[in-house]
């Protein structure tokens, strides 16, 4: 059995067509995401709102603090990435809409009020 399967990683069929460096990067990203999920589960067990699964569950407070900090930093980066993706989508939509607007203006076609076309 391959090591990614042992770690429980989902292997994508497209990974075989990528360069080895990019494949390694994608595997690393998946492993990082999995590590964050494991940290979340550990924190829920030792410092969550519900009763722990075992009475022996314990983690020193400084490690709980460090784990929470890592998760918060990860979540903050994810929010930034999602914001950047939303901006990129809006820019893509704007470039797709502008040719339609230009065509209509060039051919004298009346443009109805449409906030997406930028008309008033």
Secondary structure as a PSIPRED ss2 file (coil, helix, strand):
# PSIPRED VFORMAT (PSIPRED V4.0)

   1 X C   1.000  0.000  0.000
   2 X C   1.000  0.000  0.000
   3 X H   0.000  1.000  0.000
   4 X H   0.000  1.000  0.000
   5 X H   0.000  1.000  0.000
   6 X H   0.000  1.000  0.000
   7 X C   1.000  0.000  0.000
   8 X C   1.000  0.000  0.000
   9 X C   1.000  0.000  0.000
  10 X C   1.000  0.000  0.000
  11 X C   1.000  0.000  0.000
  12 X C   1.000  0.000  0.000
  13 X H   0.000  1.000  0.000
  14 X H   0.000  1.000  0.000
  15 X H   0.000  1.000  0.000
  16 X H   0.000  1.000  0.000
  17 X H   0.000  1.000  0.000
  18 X C   1.000  0.000  0.000
  19 X C   1.000  0.000  0.000
  20 X H   0.000  1.000  0.000
  21 X H   0.000  1.000  0.000
  22 X H   0.000  1.000  0.000
  23 X H   0.000  1.000  0.000
  24 X H   0.000  1.000  0.000
  25 X H   0.000  1.000  0.000
  26 X H   0.000  1.000  0.000
  27 X H   0.000  1.000  0.000
  28 X H   0.000  1.000  0.000
  29 X H   0.000  1.000  0.000
  30 X H   0.000  1.000  0.000
  31 X H   0.000  1.000  0.000
  32 X H   0.000  1.000  0.000
  33 X H   0.000  1.000  0.000
  34 X H   0.000  1.000  0.000
  35 X H   0.000  1.000  0.000
  36 X H   0.000  1.000  0.000
  37 X H   0.000  1.000  0.000
  38 X H   0.000  1.000  0.000
  39 X H   0.000  1.000  0.000
  40 X H   0.000  1.000  0.000
  41 X H   0.000  1.000  0.000
  42 X H   0.000  1.000  0.000
  43 X H   0.000  1.000  0.000
  44 X H   0.000  1.000  0.000
  45 X H   0.000  1.000  0.000
  46 X H   0.000  1.000  0.000
  47 X H   0.000  1.000  0.000
  48 X C   1.000  0.000  0.000
  49 X C   1.000  0.000  0.000
  50 X C   1.000  0.000  0.000
  51 X C   1.000  0.000  0.000
  52 X C   1.000  0.000  0.000
  53 X C   1.000  0.000  0.000
  54 X C   1.000  0.000  0.000
  55 X C   1.000  0.000  0.000
  56 X C   1.000  0.000  0.000
  57 X C   1.000  0.000  0.000
  58 X C   1.000  0.000  0.000
  59 X C   1.000  0.000  0.000
  60 X C   1.000  0.000  0.000
  61 X H   0.000  1.000  0.000
  62 X H   0.000  1.000  0.000
  63 X H   0.000  1.000  0.000
  64 X H   0.000  1.000  0.000
  65 X H   0.000  1.000  0.000
  66 X H   0.000  1.000  0.000
  67 X H   0.000  1.000  0.000
  68 X H   0.000  1.000  0.000
  69 X H   0.000  1.000  0.000
  70 X H   0.000  1.000  0.000
  71 X H   0.000  1.000  0.000
  72 X H   0.000  1.000  0.000
  73 X H   0.000  1.000  0.000
  74 X H   0.000  1.000  0.000
  75 X H   0.000  1.000  0.000
  76 X H   0.000  1.000  0.000
  77 X H   0.000  1.000  0.000
  78 X H   0.000  1.000  0.000
  79 X H   0.000  1.000  0.000
  80 X H   0.000  1.000  0.000
  81 X H   0.000  1.000  0.000
  82 X H   0.000  1.000  0.000
  83 X H   0.000  1.000  0.000
  84 X H   0.000  1.000  0.000
  85 X H   0.000  1.000  0.000
  86 X H   0.000  1.000  0.000
  87 X H   0.000  1.000  0.000
  88 X H   0.000  1.000  0.000
  89 X H   0.000  1.000  0.000
  90 X H   0.000  1.000  0.000
  91 X H   0.000  1.000  0.000
  92 X H   0.000  1.000  0.000
  93 X H   0.000  1.000  0.000
  94 X H   0.000  1.000  0.000
  95 X H   0.000  1.000  0.000
  96 X H   0.000  1.000  0.000
  97 X H   0.000  1.000  0.000
  98 X H   0.000  1.000  0.000
  99 X H   0.000  1.000  0.000
 100 X H   0.000  1.000  0.000
 101 X H   0.000  1.000  0.000
 102 X H   0.000  1.000  0.000
 103 X H   0.000  1.000  0.000
 104 X H   0.000  1.000  0.000
 105 X H   0.000  1.000  0.000
 106 X H   0.000  1.000  0.000
 107 X C   1.000  0.000  0.000
 108 X C   1.000  0.000  0.000
 109 X C   1.000  0.000  0.000
 110 X C   1.000  0.000  0.000
 111 X C   1.000  0.000  0.000
 112 X C   1.000  0.000  0.000
 113 X C   1.000  0.000  0.000
 114 X C   1.000  0.000  0.000
 115 X C   1.000  0.000  0.000
 116 X C   1.000  0.000  0.000
 117 X C   1.000  0.000  0.000
 118 X C   1.000  0.000  0.000
 119 X C   1.000  0.000  0.000
 120 X C   1.000  0.000  0.000
